Amino acid sequence: MDSIRIQGGIALQGKVRIQGSKNASLPVLAATLLVREGSVIRNCPRITDVFSMVSLLKSLGCSVCWQETGIFVDSSNVRKGKMPREAVTGMRSSLCLLGALIGRCGEVAMEYPGGCVIGERPIDLHLTALSQMGVTFREAGGQLCASADRLQGAHIILPFPSVGATENIILAGVAAEGETVLEGAAREPEILTLCRYLCCCGACIEGAGSSKIVVRGGRRLCGTEFRVPADRIVAGTYLLGCIGVGGSVFLEHAPVEELDAVILTAEQMGGHVCRSRDGLYVQAPARPLPVKLVTSPYPGFPTDLQSVALAVSSGGSGCTDIEETIFENRFRIAEDLKKMGACIEQADSRRVRVRGVEKLHGTQVEARELRGGAALVTAGLMAEGESLVRGCSFIYRGYENICRDFRELGARVTSV
């Protein structure tokens, strides 16, 4: 089933449980390569990116199985660092295996990573940083090959707080001799989750969640049980979705402390958001109010929710200005939204102005990447009449069951 059919115009009501975090699960699963024992990673979402990571780990020699409480991973028999082409080219997050595999096997051979088409997303930061730790890179037969006789701690300064590069440096630093000091580190909650898992296994990491992280490497890591937190991007999708569609919902287990910038935007749009120990209560305005929105690294407004904000603003009042500072190709849904009646003016690849219209109308649109696909589903829920979102394999990379979740909130939406 690669399409989602939506009957729009129905306000959302009720509660929905927020799934485990995609962006936290993947690096934690990659980190199990450094643990020569078994670990149980709980609350991993059942999404295609996690299934792909499980397949990758198995191909490398890990024993992996889904249990009732989570995913059991035993990497004691890992001997090789070559990843199968089909898994790597379809999943950008396979790149986070680079630092872990070099730390475990001393060498890696992999295709250049794929994933969503949302800009160039170069990997230079990863390669430059790991080179400082003693890794040698070369290209052979279209593959990226890396090797290191011995990883050494280093003082690394990132010119941009790349989440992926930060994860790779941490993973390599845990396996390296000596101390690795990383300045300019990404501060996203998923970095903190990765460090918490590694510390539970016996690693020594200081400064996680700040821009300066210190990793004291060379310690033996032991298996553990670890719970992945709820997904802040899924929670943000449903929060903003309620603002656009209308109604009132409770987002059970939403990671409240990670959503400050999103909650602020929802409130600026006229929504009422109440925080609690168990999640978020959201009440929508009559129509979303205009805002000025600029994406930025955490704790700023996440680029992963910019597309949803764009869809929501399309049905709002007044003019909303959105600036995308992370990726240069993240307004790809603008043309599809225009087919639904949205009024969007694109100044350049980084900036758009949205003039809200009273009603979007249902039509057939095409998902071309993960977050844009979820935004088109949101637009379909806002629109009058029926919408069909095609290309939903992208959406299933990050959302466990977006149709079920919206149905629990009273929407009429089905996979077809």
Sequence and secondary structure as in RCSB ss.txt:
>XXXX:A:sequence
MDSIRIQGGIALQGKVRIQGSKNASLPVLAATLLVREGSVIRNCPRITDVFSMVSLLKSLGCSVCWQETGIFVDS
SNVRKGKMPREAVTGMRSSLCLLGALIGRCGEVAMEYPGGCVIGERPIDLHLTALSQMGVTFREAGGQLCASADR
LQGAHIILPFPSVGATENIILAGVAAEGETVLEGAAREPEILTLCRYLCCCGACIEGAGSSKIVVRGGRRLCGTE
FRVPADRIVAGTYLLGCIGVGGSVFLEHAPVEELDAVILTAEQMGGHVCRSRDGLYVQAPARPLPVKLVTSPYPG
FPTDLQSVALAVSSGGSGCTDIEETIFENRFRIAEDLKKMGACIEQADSRRVRVRGVEKLHGTQVEARELRGGAA
LVTAGLMAEGESLVRGCSFIYRGYENICRDFRELGARVTSV
>XXXX:A:secstr
  EEEEE    EEEEEE  B HHHHHHHHHHGGG SSEEEEET    HHHHHHHHHHHHTT EEEEETTEEEEE 
TT    B  HHHHHT GGGGGHHHHHHHHHSEEEE       SS    HHHHHHHHHTT EEEEETTEEEEE SS
 B  EEE SS  HHHHHHHHHHHHHSBSEEEEES    HHHHHHHHHHHHTT EEE TTSSEEEEE        E
EE  B HHHHHHHHHHHHHH EEEEEET  GGG HHHHHHHHHTT EEEEETTEEEEE  SS    EEEB STTS
B GGGHHHHHHHHHTSSSEEEEE  S SS  TTHHHHHHTT EEEEEETTEEEEE  S  B  EEE  SHHHHHH
HHHHHHHSBSEEEEE TTTGGGT S HHHHHHHTT EEEE 
